[in-house]
Amino acid sequence: MQQQFSSNDVIGLTGITPRQLQWWDERGIVAPARVGHRRIYNWDELVTVAVICQLRRRGFSLQRMRKVIGFLQKEFGTNLAASVQASSEYHLLTDGKHLYLRTSAREVVDLLKNARQPMFDICLSDEVRRVRGEVRSRKKAAASEQSHLRRTNRA
């Protein structure tokens, strides 16, 4: 059975106010299950509230968060909570102004522009290793060629 959290749990764990949590439910930003009049949040909803609260503290508007949530669902079939979990192939990145989704080791999408035009992530250490390997291969090939020429000239 999936872990469940009351509104008070969510408030205590995330720092959101009771009124904000109610408003988010009314607007469908994070809409938990209900048991009578009580809201019951699952793990993904708790994580979503926590991530949105953290991004709000960093200056992202709730309107931008709604845009991100909609884009993740529409384009990637995932939610905000799933995109920030360690086991996810997706990772949420921010520079404080922009919000990006890293979809693979080589692709980053600007979520706030809803851009399907990806940016590319170039790992500099991978590139240095690749070039270093290429240099070694060429040195070995050149040494082998010189050795072959010396043997040929002796004969």
C-alpha positions, -999 to 999 in steps of 0.1 A, spaced: 0 0 0 13 34 -9 21 58 19 -5 84 27 -2 119 42 -27 142 57 -29 179 50 -12 186 83 16 162 74 21 180 41 21 214 58 46 203 84 69 186 58 69 213 32 62 246 49 32 254 28 4 273 45 -30 256 50 -47 282 27 -21 277 -1 -26 240 1 -64 244 -1 -61 268 -30 -37 245 -49 -63 217 -46 -91 240 -57 -71 250 -88 -61 214 -96 -24 221 -91 -21 193 -67 -54 175 -62 -53 148 -36 -78 120 -29 -105 127 -4 -119 107 25 -149 127 36 -137 162 40 -101 152 46 -75 155 19 -52 125 16 -19 130 -3 2 102 -18 40 103 -21 41 119 -55 17 146 -44 38 153 -13 70 155 -34 52 178 -60 41 202 -32 76 202 -17 93 208 -51 69 236 -60 74 252 -26 111 251 -30 109 266 -65 84 293 -53 110 302 -26 135 307 -54 112 332 -72 93 310 -97 56 320 -100 28 295 -95 17 302 -130 51 291 -143 48 259 -121 14 251 -137 30 255 -171 58 231 -162 34 206 -147 12 207 -179 42 204 -202 57 175 -183 24 156 -185 17 165 -221 51 160 -237 68 134 -214 38 116 -198 54 122 -164 48 144 -134 69 168 -114 75 143 -86 87 116 -110 111 140 -128 130 149 -96 134 114 -81 169 99 -81 159 68 -101 143 90 -128 158 93 -162 146 129 -161 162 156 -139 150 191 -131 176 218 -134 175 255 -127 198 285 -129 174 306 -108 157 321 -138 150 292 -161 138 257 -154 151 229 -175 144 192 -178 174 170 -185 159 141 -205 191 122 -212 228 125 -208 229 148 -238 196 167 -239 181 195 -218 147 210 -226 137 245 -214 104 239 -196 93 274 -193 95 280 -230 78 246 -236 105 242 -262 109 209 -280 141 224 -294 166 208 -270 199 222 -257 227 198 -257 247 189 -226 284 184 -235 304 167 -208 338 183 -209 356 155 -191 342 130 -216 354 151 -244 389 154 -228 390 116 -224 380 111 -260 406 134 -273 433 119 -250 424 85 -263 426 97 -299 460 112 -293 473 80 -278 459 60 -307 476 82 -332 509 81 -313 507 43 -313 498 42 -350 527 66 -358 552 45 -337 540 13 -354 544 29 -388 579 40 -380 588 6 -367 575 -10 -399 595 15 -421 627 7 -401 622 -30 -407 615 -25 -443 646 -2 -448 668 -29 -432 656 -56 -455 
